[in-house]
Amino acid sequence: MSKYDHIRLSAYNANMQLPKLGLVLFTFGNVSAADRELGVFAIKPSGVPYEDLSPEKMVIVDFDGNTIEGGLRPSSDTKTHAVLYKHWEDISGIVHTHSTYATAWAQSQRSIPIFGTTHADHLTVDIPCAPPMSDEMIKGNYEYETGFQIMDYFKEQGLDYKEVEMVLVGNHAPFTWGKTAEKAVYNSAVLETVAQMALLTEQINNNAPRLKDALIKKHYERKHGPDSYYGQ
C-alpha cells in the first residue's frame, strides 16, 4: 500500500474514460489527479497505450514537476499540469487531449462562440483560445511555458479559472480542469461536443447569431446560480 494509491486509482480511471468518450487516438492525451494536502499529483506515463495502463503505472509528481514515485517517465505534458496546480489552488484534476473538433478550433486560433444553450449550460462566455506561444517560450522550457501561456491569457482576459474550466491553446489543443479528475474529463467531453456543434452551426449558417444574453443567463443560472433547480 502507498499513501498515493487513491490518486493513482483516480488518475487511472479518468484516463481510461478518454478513449471510451472518443477524446483520444493512440496515446494522444493524459489526465492527472492531485492530492492538495500531499502536494502531489498522479499522471499517465508517457507514450503508454491505454490498454496497457494500470493504477500502479501512474506516476506521482510534485507541483514543481519532480517525479516522487513511479518506475515510468510521466507524460510529456507533466510540467504544464504542475504549473497549473501550483498557481491555481482550487483545481485537483487536469485533462489534455487532441480531440478532433476542439483541436480544429485551436488550430484555427479561434475562441468558440457561444451559439446555443448547450454551451450556456456550462459557460457564459466563448470558450477561450489563447494565442500561439512566442518563439522564445517555444524554444525554452516548452511544457512549463505552456502553463504560463494559459494563465497569462486568463489574466489578460479577466477570466476566472474556477468558472471557465477549459481553454484552447492556439495551434495546439485543449486543456480542461476541475475540482476532481472526473470533472475535468466531463469538461473535456463537453468542450468537444460544443466545438462540434459550433462548427456545424457555422456551416449551416455562417452568419449565425450569438446566443442572446437572456438565454445565457437563464441556462447558466438554472444549473449554477444561487437558485439553481437543475438536477436532484
ChimeraX commands (.cxc) that place a marker at each C-alpha (Angstrom):
marker #1 position 0.00,0.00,0.00 radius 0.5
marker #1 position 1.11,3.54,-0.77 radius 0.5
marker #1 position -0.27,6.83,0.51 radius 0.5
marker #1 position -0.68,7.76,-3.16 radius 0.5
marker #1 position -2.88,4.82,-4.13 radius 0.5
marker #1 position -6.09,6.89,-4.09 radius 0.5
marker #1 position -4.87,9.40,-6.68 radius 0.5
marker #1 position -3.25,6.66,-8.75 radius 0.5
marker #1 position -6.65,4.97,-8.98 radius 0.5
marker #1 position -8.43,8.26,-9.69 radius 0.5
marker #1 position -5.96,9.15,-12.45 radius 0.5
marker #1 position -6.20,5.67,-13.96 radius 0.5
marker #1 position -10.00,5.65,-14.01 radius 0.5
marker #1 position -10.11,9.13,-15.53 radius 0.5
marker #1 position -7.53,8.29,-18.19 radius 0.5
marker #1 position -9.50,5.21,-19.18 radius 0.5
marker #1 position -12.54,7.39,-19.85 radius 0.5
marker #1 position -10.75,9.30,-22.64 radius 0.5
marker #1 position -10.80,6.53,-25.28 radius 0.5
marker #1 position -14.31,5.48,-24.18 radius 0.5
marker #1 position -15.55,9.01,-24.84 radius 0.5
marker #1 position -13.75,9.26,-28.17 radius 0.5
marker #1 position -11.46,12.02,-26.94 radius 0.5
marker #1 position -8.11,10.39,-27.78 radius 0.5
marker #1 position -6.44,8.39,-30.52 radius 0.5
marker #1 position -3.49,6.11,-29.67 radius 0.5
marker #1 position -1.71,7.91,-26.79 radius 0.5
marker #1 position -2.80,11.46,-27.65 radius 0.5
marker #1 position -3.88,12.60,-24.20 radius 0.5
marker #1 position -3.46,12.48,-20.45 radius 0.5
marker #1 position -5.28,13.06,-17.17 radius 0.5
marker #1 position -3.83,13.89,-13.77 radius 0.5
marker #1 position -5.40,13.75,-10.31 radius 0.5
marker #1 position -3.99,15.82,-7.44 radius 0.5
marker #1 position -3.95,15.50,-3.65 radius 0.5
marker #1 position -3.67,19.05,-2.35 radius 0.5
marker #1 position -2.74,18.04,1.20 radius 0.5
marker #1 position 0.15,15.89,-0.02 radius 0.5
marker #1 position 1.18,18.43,-2.67 radius 0.5
marker #1 position 1.42,15.85,-5.46 radius 0.5
marker #1 position -0.50,14.53,-8.44 radius 0.5
marker #1 position -0.73,11.23,-10.30 radius 0.5
marker #1 position -0.43,11.35,-14.08 radius 0.5
marker #1 position -0.39,8.95,-17.02 radius 0.5
marker #1 position 3.05,7.64,-18.03 radius 0.5
marker #1 position 4.38,8.94,-21.34 radius 0.5
marker #1 position 3.57,7.04,-24.53 radius 0.5
marker #1 position 1.93,4.03,-22.88 radius 0.5
marker #1 position -1.16,2.77,-24.75 radius 0.5
marker #1 position -4.38,2.96,-22.77 radius 0.5
marker #1 position -4.93,-0.79,-22.93 radius 0.5
marker #1 position -1.58,-1.30,-21.18 radius 0.5
marker #1 position -2.29,1.08,-18.29 radius 0.5
marker #1 position -2.95,0.12,-14.67 radius 0.5
marker #1 position -3.24,2.19,-11.49 radius 0.5
marker #1 position 0.26,1.08,-10.50 radius 0.5
marker #1 position 1.73,2.62,-13.65 radius 0.5
marker #1 position 0.52,6.13,-12.81 radius 0.5
marker #1 position 3.47,8.36,-11.91 radius 0.5
marker #1 position 3.49,10.55,-8.78 radius 0.5
marker #1 position 4.82,14.08,-9.35 radius 0.5
marker #1 position 5.06,17.18,-7.13 radius 0.5
marker #1 position 3.85,20.66,-8.09 radius 0.5
marker #1 position 7.33,21.58,-9.30 radius 0.5
marker #1 position 7.26,18.75,-11.83 radius 0.5
marker #1 position 9.62,16.41,-9.97 radius 0.5
marker #1 position 8.89,12.68,-10.01 radius 0.5
marker #1 position 8.26,11.46,-6.47 radius 0.5
marker #1 position 7.31,7.84,-7.08 radius 0.5
marker #1 position 6.94,5.57,-10.10 radius 0.5
marker #1 position 9.06,3.48,-12.43 radius 0.5
marker #1 position 7.99,5.11,-15.71 radius 0.5
marker #1 position 8.51,8.55,-17.18 radius 0.5
marker #1 position 5.49,10.80,-16.64 radius 0.5
marker #1 position 3.56,12.36,-19.51 radius 0.5
marker #1 position 5.49,14.84,-21.64 radius 0.5
marker #1 position 2.86,17.42,-20.58 radius 0.5
marker #1 position 3.59,16.95,-16.88 radius 0.5
marker #1 position 5.18,20.37,-16.39 radius 0.5
marker #1 position 2.08,22.09,-17.77 radius 0.5
marker #1 position -0.06,20.24,-15.22 radius 0.5
marker #1 position 2.43,21.11,-12.45 radius 0.5
marker #1 position 2.37,24.84,-13.24 radius 0.5
marker #1 position -1.43,24.96,-13.24 radius 0.5
marker #1 position -1.69,23.03,-9.96 radius 0.5
marker #1 position 0.91,25.23,-8.31 radius 0.5
marker #1 position -0.77,28.51,-9.23 radius 0.5
marker #1 position -4.46,27.58,-9.43 radius 0.5
marker #1 position -5.13,26.20,-5.97 radius 0.5
marker #1 position -8.78,25.22,-6.45 radius 0.5
marker #1 position -8.28,22.51,-9.05 radius 0.5
marker #1 position -7.42,18.85,-8.46 radius 0.5
marker #1 position -7.82,17.37,-11.94 radius 0.5
marker #1 position -6.46,18.31,-15.38 radius 0.5
marker #1 position -7.06,16.81,-18.83 radius 0.5
marker #1 position -5.16,17.42,-22.05 radius 0.5
marker #1 position -6.33,15.86,-25.32 radius 0.5
marker #1 position -6.07,16.42,-29.04 radius 0.5
marker #1 position -9.77,15.74,-29.54 radius 0.5
marker #1 position -10.74,16.44,-33.15 radius 0.5
marker #1 position -13.19,19.33,-33.03 radius 0.5
marker #1 position -11.69,21.25,-30.12 radius 0.5
marker #1 position -8.24,20.91,-31.67 radius 0.5
marker #1 position -9.57,22.14,-35.02 radius 0.5
marker #1 position -10.74,25.36,-33.34 radius 0.5
marker #1 position -7.35,25.66,-31.60 radius 0.5
marker #1 position -5.58,25.22,-34.94 radius 0.5
marker #1 position -7.82,27.94,-36.36 radius 0.5
marker #1 position -6.77,30.21,-33.47 radius 0.5
marker #1 position -10.42,30.94,-32.71 radius 0.5
marker #1 position -12.36,31.01,-29.48 radius 0.5
marker #1 position -15.59,29.00,-29.75 radius 0.5
marker #1 position -18.58,31.39,-29.91 radius 0.5
marker #1 position -21.47,30.88,-27.56 radius 0.5
marker #1 position -24.17,29.96,-30.06 radius 0.5
marker #1 position -26.58,27.86,-28.02 radius 0.5
marker #1 position -27.94,26.75,-24.70 radius 0.5
marker #1 position -25.74,23.62,-24.51 radius 0.5
marker #1 position -22.76,25.97,-24.31 radius 0.5
marker #1 position -24.57,28.27,-21.86 radius 0.5
marker #1 position -25.35,25.36,-19.54 radius 0.5
marker #1 position -21.63,25.33,-18.77 radius 0.5
marker #1 position -20.22,28.78,-19.57 radius 0.5
marker #1 position -21.45,32.34,-20.01 radius 0.5
marker #1 position -18.60,33.28,-22.38 radius 0.5
marker #1 position -16.90,31.98,-25.51 radius 0.5
marker #1 position -14.55,29.07,-24.89 radius 0.5
marker #1 position -11.26,30.98,-24.94 radius 0.5
marker #1 position -8.42,30.33,-27.34 radius 0.5
marker #1 position -5.06,31.57,-26.11 radius 0.5
marker #1 position -2.72,32.79,-28.86 radius 0.5
marker #1 position 0.13,30.58,-30.09 radius 0.5
marker #1 position 3.18,30.74,-27.88 radius 0.5
marker #1 position 6.07,33.07,-28.72 radius 0.5
marker #1 position 9.25,31.68,-30.27 radius 0.5
marker #1 position 11.11,32.38,-27.04 radius 0.5
marker #1 position 8.66,30.34,-24.99 radius 0.5
marker #1 position 8.68,27.50,-27.51 radius 0.5
marker #1 position 12.49,27.36,-27.54 radius 0.5
marker #1 position 12.61,27.44,-23.75 radius 0.5
marker #1 position 11.06,25.03,-21.29 radius 0.5
marker #1 position 8.13,24.37,-23.63 radius 0.5
marker #1 position 5.72,22.40,-21.47 radius 0.5
marker #1 position 6.44,24.60,-18.44 radius 0.5
marker #1 position 5.81,27.73,-20.50 radius 0.5
marker #1 position 2.54,26.29,-21.84 radius 0.5
marker #1 position 1.13,26.55,-18.32 radius 0.5
marker #1 position 2.06,30.21,-18.15 radius 0.5
marker #1 position 0.64,30.85,-21.62 radius 0.5
marker #1 position -2.72,29.62,-20.33 radius 0.5
marker #1 position -2.57,31.52,-17.04 radius 0.5
marker #1 position -1.35,34.77,-18.61 radius 0.5
marker #1 position -4.16,34.70,-21.17 radius 0.5
marker #1 position -6.76,34.17,-18.45 radius 0.5
marker #1 position -5.32,37.12,-16.52 radius 0.5
marker #1 position -5.28,39.36,-19.61 radius 0.5
marker #1 position -8.88,38.48,-20.47 radius 0.5
marker #1 position -10.13,38.78,-16.89 radius 0.5
marker #1 position -11.26,35.15,-16.86 radius 0.5
marker #1 position -11.77,33.15,-13.65 radius 0.5
marker #1 position -10.38,29.61,-13.91 radius 0.5
marker #1 position -12.97,28.49,-11.35 radius 0.5
marker #1 position -15.78,29.45,-13.72 radius 0.5
marker #1 position -14.13,28.81,-17.10 radius 0.5
marker #1 position -12.67,25.32,-16.74 radius 0.5
marker #1 position -11.41,24.92,-20.29 radius 0.5
marker #1 position -9.12,26.57,-22.83 radius 0.5
marker #1 position -7.73,26.08,-26.30 radius 0.5
marker #1 position -4.04,26.81,-26.87 radius 0.5
marker #1 position -3.60,28.30,-30.33 radius 0.5
marker #1 position -2.22,25.87,-32.93 radius 0.5
marker #1 position -2.04,23.23,-30.21 radius 0.5
marker #1 position -5.02,21.65,-28.46 radius 0.5
marker #1 position -7.41,21.87,-25.48 radius 0.5
marker #1 position -6.84,21.69,-21.74 radius 0.5
marker #1 position -9.61,21.32,-19.17 radius 0.5
marker #1 position -9.62,21.14,-15.38 radius 0.5
marker #1 position -11.90,20.82,-12.39 radius 0.5
marker #1 position -12.15,20.08,-8.70 radius 0.5
marker #1 position -11.67,16.38,-9.49 radius 0.5
marker #1 position -10.17,14.38,-12.33 radius 0.5
marker #1 position -13.69,13.15,-13.14 radius 0.5
marker #1 position -14.97,16.72,-13.51 radius 0.5
marker #1 position -12.01,17.59,-15.74 radius 0.5
marker #1 position -12.89,14.65,-18.02 radius 0.5
marker #1 position -16.53,15.76,-18.05 radius 0.5
marker #1 position -15.39,19.24,-19.10 radius 0.5
marker #1 position -13.23,17.77,-21.85 radius 0.5
marker #1 position -16.21,15.86,-23.27 radius 0.5
marker #1 position -18.44,18.94,-23.06 radius 0.5
marker #1 position -15.81,21.02,-24.82 radius 0.5
marker #1 position -15.53,18.52,-27.67 radius 0.5
marker #1 position -19.31,18.38,-28.14 radius 0.5
marker #1 position -19.73,22.16,-28.06 radius 0.5
marker #1 position -16.83,22.54,-30.52 radius 0.5
marker #1 position -18.52,20.14,-32.94 radius 0.5
marker #1 position -21.88,21.90,-32.57 radius 0.5
marker #1 position -20.31,25.31,-33.18 radius 0.5
marker #1 position -18.60,24.11,-36.35 radius 0.5
marker #1 position -21.85,22.66,-37.70 radius 0.5
marker #1 position -23.69,25.85,-36.76 radius 0.5
marker #1 position -21.30,27.96,-38.82 radius 0.5
marker #1 position -21.52,25.54,-41.74 radius 0.5
marker #1 position -25.32,25.70,-41.74 radius 0.5
marker #1 position -25.40,29.47,-41.26 radius 0.5
marker #1 position -22.14,31.37,-41.45 radius 0.5
marker #1 position -23.96,34.42,-40.09 radius 0.5
marker #1 position -25.47,32.57,-37.12 radius 0.5
marker #1 position -26.13,35.00,-34.26 radius 0.5
marker #1 position -24.63,34.57,-30.82 radius 0.5
marker #1 position -26.96,33.39,-28.09 radius 0.5
marker #1 position -28.79,36.33,-26.56 radius 0.5
marker #1 position -27.94,37.40,-23.03 radius 0.5
marker #1 position -31.28,36.43,-21.52 radius 0.5
marker #1 position -30.86,32.81,-22.60 radius 0.5
marker #1 position -27.22,32.72,-21.48 radius 0.5
marker #1 position -28.22,33.95,-18.03 radius 0.5
marker #1 position -31.22,31.60,-17.75 radius 0.5
marker #1 position -29.38,28.44,-18.76 radius 0.5
marker #1 position -26.25,29.09,-16.74 radius 0.5
marker #1 position -28.07,30.13,-13.58 radius 0.5
marker #1 position -30.57,27.29,-13.61 radius 0.5
marker #1 position -27.59,24.95,-13.23 radius 0.5
marker #1 position -25.06,27.05,-11.35 radius 0.5
marker #1 position -26.83,30.07,-9.85 radius 0.5
marker #1 position -27.90,30.58,-6.22 radius 0.5
marker #1 position -31.44,29.45,-7.08 radius 0.5
marker #1 position -30.41,26.60,-9.39 radius 0.5
marker #1 position -33.07,23.97,-9.97 radius 0.5
marker #1 position -31.45,21.55,-12.43 radius 0.5
marker #1 position -30.95,18.01,-11.18 radius 0.5
marker #1 position -31.90,16.22,-7.94 radius 0.5
marker link #1:1,2 radius 0.2
marker link #1:2,3 radius 0.2
marker link #1:3,4 radius 0.2
marker link #1:4,5 radius 0.2
marker link #1:5,6 radius 0.2
marker link #1:6,7 radius 0.2
marker link #1:7,8 radius 0.2
marker link #1:8,9 radius 0.2
marker link #1:9,10 radius 0.2
marker link #1:10,11 radius 0.2
marker link #1:11,12 radius 0.2
marker link #1:12,13 radius 0.2
marker link #1:13,14 radius 0.2
marker link #1:14,15 radius 0.2
marker link #1:15,16 radius 0.2
marker link #1:16,17 radius 0.2
marker link #1:17,18 radius 0.2
marker link #1:18,19 radius 0.2
marker link #1:19,20 radius 0.2
marker link #1:20,21 radius 0.2
marker link #1:21,22 radius 0.2
marker link #1:22,23 radius 0.2
marker link #1:23,24 radius 0.2
marker link #1:24,25 radius 0.2
marker link #1:25,26 radius 0.2
marker link #1:26,27 radius 0.2
marker link #1:27,28 radius 0.2
marker link #1:28,29 radius 0.2
marker link #1:29,30 radius 0.2
marker link #1:30,31 radius 0.2
marker link #1:31,32 radius 0.2
marker link #1:32,33 radius 0.2
marker link #1:33,34 radius 0.2
marker link #1:34,35 radius 0.2
marker link #1:35,36 radius 0.2
marker link #1:36,37 radius 0.2
marker link #1:37,38 radius 0.2
marker link #1:38,39 radius 0.2
marker link #1:39,40 radius 0.2
marker link #1:40,41 radius 0.2
marker link #1:41,42 radius 0.2
marker link #1:42,43 radius 0.2
marker link #1:43,44 radius 0.2
marker link #1:44,45 radius 0.2
marker link #1:45,46 radius 0.2
marker link #1:46,47 radius 0.2
marker link #1:47,48 radius 0.2
marker link #1:48,49 radius 0.2
marker link #1:49,50 radius 0.2
marker link #1:50,51 radius 0.2
marker link #1:51,52 radius 0.2
marker link #1:52,53 radius 0.2
marker link #1:53,54 radius 0.2
marker link #1:54,55 radius 0.2
marker link #1:55,56 radius 0.2
marker link #1:56,57 radius 0.2
marker link #1:57,58 radius 0.2
marker link #1:58,59 radius 0.2
marker link #1:59,60 radius 0.2
marker link #1:60,61 radius 0.2
marker link #1:61,62 radius 0.2
marker link #1:62,63 radius 0.2
marker link #1:63,64 radius 0.2
marker link #1:64,65 radius 0.2
marker link #1:65,66 radius 0.2
marker link #1:66,67 radius 0.2
marker link #1:67,68 radius 0.2
marker link #1:68,69 radius 0.2
marker link #1:69,70 radius 0.2
marker link #1:70,71 radius 0.2
marker link #1:71,72 radius 0.2
marker link #1:72,73 radius 0.2
marker link #1:73,74 radius 0.2
marker link #1:74,75 radius 0.2
marker link #1:75,76 radius 0.2
marker link #1:76,77 radius 0.2
marker link #1:77,78 radius 0.2
marker link #1:78,79 radius 0.2
marker link #1:79,80 radius 0.2
marker link #1:80,81 radius 0.2
marker link #1:81,82 radius 0.2
marker link #1:82,83 radius 0.2
marker link #1:83,84 radius 0.2
marker link #1:84,85 radius 0.2
marker link #1:85,86 radius 0.2
marker link #1:86,87 radius 0.2
marker link #1:87,88 radius 0.2
marker link #1:88,89 radius 0.2
marker link #1:89,90 radius 0.2
marker link #1:90,91 radius 0.2
marker link #1:91,92 radius 0.2
marker link #1:92,93 radius 0.2
marker link #1:93,94 radius 0.2
marker link #1:94,95 radius 0.2
marker link #1:95,96 radius 0.2
marker link #1:96,97 radius 0.2
marker link #1:97,98 radius 0.2
marker link #1:98,99 radius 0.2
marker link #1:99,100 radius 0.2
marker link #1:100,101 radius 0.2
marker link #1:101,102 radius 0.2
marker link #1:102,103 radius 0.2
marker link #1:103,104 radius 0.2
marker link #1:104,105 radius 0.2
marker link #1:105,106 radius 0.2
marker link #1:106,107 radius 0.2
marker link #1:107,108 radius 0.2
marker link #1:108,109 radius 0.2
marker link #1:109,110 radius 0.2
marker link #1:110,111 radius 0.2
marker link #1:111,112 radius 0.2
marker link #1:112,113 radius 0.2
marker link #1:113,114 radius 0.2
marker link #1:114,115 radius 0.2
marker link #1:115,116 radius 0.2
marker link #1:116,117 radius 0.2
marker link #1:117,118 radius 0.2
marker link #1:118,119 radius 0.2
marker link #1:119,120 radius 0.2
marker link #1:120,121 radius 0.2
marker link #1:121,122 radius 0.2
marker link #1:122,123 radius 0.2
marker link #1:123,124 radius 0.2
marker link #1:124,125 radius 0.2
marker link #1:125,126 radius 0.2
marker link #1:126,127 radius 0.2
marker link #1:127,128 radius 0.2
marker link #1:128,129 radius 0.2
marker link #1:129,130 radius 0.2
marker link #1:130,131 radius 0.2
marker link #1:131,132 radius 0.2
marker link #1:132,133 radius 0.2
marker link #1:133,134 radius 0.2
marker link #1:134,135 radius 0.2
marker link #1:135,136 radius 0.2
marker link #1:136,137 radius 0.2
marker link #1:137,138 radius 0.2
marker link #1:138,139 radius 0.2
marker link #1:139,140 radius 0.2
marker link #1:140,141 radius 0.2
marker link #1:141,142 radius 0.2
marker link #1:142,143 radius 0.2
marker link #1:143,144 radius 0.2
marker link #1:144,145 radius 0.2
marker link #1:145,146 radius 0.2
marker link #1:146,147 radius 0.2
marker link #1:147,148 radius 0.2
marker link #1:148,149 radius 0.2
marker link #1:149,150 radius 0.2
marker link #1:150,151 radius 0.2
marker link #1:151,152 radius 0.2
marker link #1:152,153 radius 0.2
marker link #1:153,154 radius 0.2
marker link #1:154,155 radius 0.2
marker link #1:155,156 radius 0.2
marker link #1:156,157 radius 0.2
marker link #1:157,158 radius 0.2
marker link #1:158,159 radius 0.2
marker link #1:159,160 radius 0.2
marker link #1:160,161 radius 0.2
marker link #1:161,162 radius 0.2
marker link #1:162,163 radius 0.2
marker link #1:163,164 radius 0.2
marker link #1:164,165 radius 0.2
marker link #1:165,166 radius 0.2
marker link #1:166,167 radius 0.2
marker link #1:167,168 radius 0.2
marker link #1:168,169 radius 0.2
marker link #1:169,170 radius 0.2
marker link #1:170,171 radius 0.2
marker link #1:171,172 radius 0.2
marker link #1:172,173 radius 0.2
marker link #1:173,174 radius 0.2
marker link #1:174,175 radius 0.2
marker link #1:175,176 radius 0.2
marker link #1:176,177 radius 0.2
marker link #1:177,178 radius 0.2
marker link #1:178,179 radius 0.2
marker link #1:179,180 radius 0.2
marker link #1:180,181 radius 0.2
marker link #1:181,182 radius 0.2
marker link #1:182,183 radius 0.2
marker link #1:183,184 radius 0.2
marker link #1:184,185 radius 0.2
marker link #1:185,186 radius 0.2
marker link #1:186,187 radius 0.2
marker link #1:187,188 radius 0.2
marker link #1:188,189 radius 0.2
marker link #1:189,190 radius 0.2
marker link #1:190,191 radius 0.2
marker link #1:191,192 radius 0.2
marker link #1:192,193 radius 0.2
marker link #1:193,194 radius 0.2
marker link #1:194,195 radius 0.2
marker link #1:195,196 radius 0.2
marker link #1:196,197 radius 0.2
marker link #1:197,198 radius 0.2
marker link #1:198,199 radius 0.2
marker link #1:199,200 radius 0.2
marker link #1:200,201 radius 0.2
marker link #1:201,202 radius 0.2
marker link #1:202,203 radius 0.2
marker link #1:203,204 radius 0.2
marker link #1:204,205 radius 0.2
marker link #1:205,206 radius 0.2
marker link #1:206,207 radius 0.2
marker link #1:207,208 radius 0.2
marker link #1:208,209 radius 0.2
marker link #1:209,210 radius 0.2
marker link #1:210,211 radius 0.2
marker link #1:211,212 radius 0.2
marker link #1:212,213 radius 0.2
marker link #1:213,214 radius 0.2
marker link #1:214,215 radius 0.2
marker link #1:215,216 radius 0.2
marker link #1:216,217 radius 0.2
marker link #1:217,218 radius 0.2
marker link #1:218,219 radius 0.2
marker link #1:219,220 radius 0.2
marker link #1:220,221 radius 0.2
marker link #1:221,222 radius 0.2
marker link #1:222,223 radius 0.2
marker link #1:223,224 radius 0.2
marker link #1:224,225 radius 0.2
marker link #1:225,226 radius 0.2
marker link #1:226,227 radius 0.2
marker link #1:227,228 radius 0.2
marker link #1:228,229 radius 0.2
marker link #1:229,230 radius 0.2
marker link #1:230,231 radius 0.2
marker link #1:231,232 radius 0.2
view
